[in-house]
């Protein structure tokens, strides 16, 4: 477990076009991928739940769907979101803009191989975990006794959640708790 000086909440972006089409969308964004009408509605509902959490800062991934999400929440909470590249979606490399099933087929059945297996021109799970922890550690060093909302993508948030709770990569698929679109939850 990681001991933190601040209180953190994590939130996955609302439903976006890529979720509906089941398409990989990372950086650089290959197509216009905003929140859907349902995604906007879901984010507004989550923003209401966050109103009593005394959020001081909002950090988000630079991808459109997370910026849209953070802006909606920020408007509700009267906080201007800060963009941080380390909160981006997994770099799926050559699979960016392609059907998600192609990326899944590349990884195959052996789940633990995904930690070291790199999609061509992409990044490994271990690299995602490292950059998310780097963000958390530097943010935790910069602020003290603040409440911080992190708006990102499912996989990076899962790694952050598991790392903070001390869940080993070998137990990742057993212990992780899926994060739905527009879901917010306490990190620590």
N, C-alpha and C positions, 0 to 999 in steps of 0.2 A: 504494500500500500504506500501511496505517496502522501506525505503530510503537506498540506497547502495553507498559505496565510490568508487566502481569500475564499469566498464562497463562489462556487461555479454552477451554472446551469448550462446544459447543452440543448440545442434544438436543431432538428433536421429541417431543411428547407421544405416548403409546401410542395404539393404535387405540381410537377412541371410537365411540359410537353414530352420530354424524354422519358418520364415515368409512364405516361400513357402509351407511348410508342414502343417502350422497352428497348431504348437505344442508349448506348454509352455516350456520355457527354462530359468531357473533361476540358482541360486547357491545352491549346487554344480552342475556344468554342467554335464548332464547325457549322452550327445552325442556330437560328434564333430560338431560344429555349426559355421563355418566361414561365411564370406560374400560370396554371389554368384557372378558370373561374372557381372551381372547387378548391384548388390550392390556396387561392386568396382568401376564400371563406374560412378554410381550416386554420390559416395563419392568424387571421383576425380573432378566431376563437381562442387560440393558444396565447395570443397577446393579452387577452382579458385575464387569463389565468396567471400571467406573469406580473400583472399590475401590483399585486400585494407582496412581491418578492424583493422590493427595494433594489432593483437593478441599478448599478452605477455606470456600467460600460457594456457596450455590445460590440463584439468582434465578429467579422464574417469573412467567408471565402469571397474572392473577387468574381466568381461565376454569377451570371445574371440571376439564376433562380435563388441563390442565397442572398444576393444583394436585395432582390425584391422582397424576400422574407424579412431580412434585417430592417429594411426601410419601413415596412408595415409595422413591425414590432416597435421600432424606434419612434415612429410617429405617435403610436399609442402611449409609449412611455416617456415621450419628449426627450429622447436620447439620439444623438447622431452616431450611427454605426461607424466603426473603424474597420477598414479592409486589411486583411492579412493573407498574403499568398500561401502561407504554410497551411491554411485551412482548406485548401483546394481539394477537389475530388481526386481519387486515384488517377494517376496518369495512365490511361489504358493504351497509350501509344498508337499503333496502327489500327486499333479497334475503335478509336474515337470517331463517333458519328455512325458507327456500325451497330447492327443488332446485338443486344447484350448476350444472346445465346452463342454468338461467335467467340466472345471473350470467355464465356463459361466453358466452351468446347476446348479452347486453348489450354485452360487450366486443368481440365480433365477431372477425374473422380478423386484423386488424392488431395484432399483439402489442405493438409499440412505443407504440401509442395508449394502452395501459393505464397508462403512466406518468403521463399527464395527465388521463385520463378518470376522472371521479368517478361512481360509482354514486349515484343519488339518495339523499341523506342519509348517504352513505358517505365514504370517503377514497380518494385516489389512491395509486398505487404510490410516487410521490415522497414523499408524506407518511409512508407506512410506513417508507421508508428513512430519512427524517430523524429520526423518533422513535426508531428502533432505534439509529442512530448517536449520538443525544443520550444514550440510556441507556449505551451503551458508553463514550463519552467521560467522562461524569460518574462512572461506576463506576471507570474506569481512573484518574481523578484522585483518587478517594477512597482507593483501596487501592494497595499497592505490593508486588510480589513474591509475590502470592497466586495461587492456582489457583481459578478461578471457573467454575461450571457455569451455563449459561443454558438454561432449559427454556421453550420457546415453541412456535410454530406454523411450518409449513413456509415460507410466503411471507416472513414477517418474518425468519426465520433465513436464508433464501436471500439476502435483501438484505444482511444483516449479513455473511455469508460473502463475498459478492461485493465489498462495500465494503472489507472488511479486505484482500482480495487485490488491490484496485485494478482490478477489472473494471468497465468503464463500462456504463451502462444500455443503450447501443446494442449491447453484446455479451452482455447478460444471458441471453438465450434460447439463445445458442450455448455460453457458458462455464459456466453454472450446473450444479451437480451435485445432482440431486434428493435430498431428505432424506426417507427413509422413516419411517413411524411407529415411535417408540421408538428411532430411530437416534441414536447419539451420535458426535460427531467433534470433532477438534481444530479450533479456529478459527484459531489463529496458531502 
